[in-house]
């Protein structure tokens, strides 16, 4: 009886030793940083950035003709906003993967959509400046320089959440349009939520880029 007990114990010890030498494949797969996804997202962002830069260069050289020439500043603002969004996302990739090592593929959709949203915000910034609803400098509206338009478009592309919040404030003050449900639900006195692993810094606590960051991931700037 004692021999059988000792034999069973030895078998269990051997099995434990083998399992210790062979790591769990599920843990290994979870530990992988998702290089394929990172590579594809980086290529997408670089191509988007190159396209925006090429568009800016083309418009600066005066390639727009006819009816499109009248839209040059607005299109430039959209392209500059795209540049800001791509820079934001590229910085997020290397911060999450290389610096903080908190990359997760769950945020892949965010990296795909964010540059598009930044492009739209860049174009919208032109509309609000042109309408005089946003002012670049005190007492300056109609004679604002094009550089000021582009600077605001870049900021709008970099920090979408703050820009959208500003637009909502303007809409409420001018037309009485109430704030969106997202802003209503966000309590200004509420403490920042803990950042999710791999989440862009700005979006650490959810969809709002104005959330404070306690750890690391792309930036809310």
Phi, psi and omega in degrees: 000317179296323179296320180295320179296316180294323179295316178298322179294320179296321179297317179296320179296320178296319179295319178297321180295320179294318180294328178290326180282332181255104182294152179295125182298329179294320178294322180295317180295325178289330183282340180296137185282359180073056185297326180296314179296317180299316180296314181295318179295320179296318177297318179300314181294320179293320178294319178298316179296317179296321178296318178295318179295321178295321178296318179297315180297318180297317180289327177294329180277359176080031181285342179284131181229161175067225183295330181291336182298328180291340181261011187302312183295318179296317178293324177296319178298319178297318180293321178294321175298323177297320177299315179299318179295320179294318177299318179301313184288321179296320176297323179296322182297309184287332176293314182290320185276313189264323186272304185264345179053047180239025184296139172217140183288352182296337182264013182301319180299324179299317180293331179284321187273329187304315179298326178294317178296320179296322177298315179297318180295324176299317177293322180294325179299324177296317181300315183289326176291318181295326179280353180079012180277339172241139184243129180286316181224159180298125179077010181239121179229285188289332185262020179297139183285159179296326180300321177296321176301313183291324179296316179294323178297322178295316178297319179297322178289326179287316185237080184297316186298315179295323180293315179297321178298320178295318179297319178296322178296318179295316180298322179290321181287323186271314186248358180074018178284126183291159179292158180291163181297327180299317180287326179294321182288337181278117180271127182292339180267356182285140180289146180300138178286156180292138183293136175283146181299128177081358181284143175303139186311311183297329184257025187304319185262010181142211184283348184273124182281352180274359181297140178288156184248132177252346180230232179216154181161178186318168190255149176271345180034000000 
